[in-house]
Amino acid sequence: MDALIRLAAVVVVLAASAMAYLWWSRRQGRVQHVHVPGALTPDDLGAPRGLRATFVQFSTPICAKCPPTRALLLRVAQEYTHVSHIEIDASERLDLARRLDIMRTPTTLVLDANGVVVSRMNGAPSEAQVREALDELPPPGEYSI
């Protein structure tokens, strides 16, 4: 009987762990629409913004998922007109990370043409999630003289 209780306890712990992992993995890279007051300037970011959109990726030197996320964001940014990628070391820019409530890396913010944060992806996003975040932005305006 004692062995049966132990086996049941192990099964419950494994099931709870599996459910927690499933919940956590579904949240990875999910596009969240956010409202952050104000705009991020090139001075805030340390680099010029894109004319249509900017991916702002917060990374740290020990982050294993940051390099693949960088490669993905750079590749997607190159496929779109006037989209740029800026990577910020959160450990060197604690002021900005705290201001934007960055709690883990990688975290990617998507800025519109005015530098306003319109969406956020916590964790490593998939290519579909990155494209979804860009596709929800208004198309670049046409300029005429």
Secondary structure by P-SEA (a helix, b strand, c coil): caaaaaaaaaaaaaaaaaaaaaaaaaacccbbbbbbccccccccccccccccbbbbbbbcccccaaaaaaaaaaaaaaacccbbbbbbcccccaaaaaaaccccccbbbbbcccccccccccccccaaaaaaaaaaccccccccc
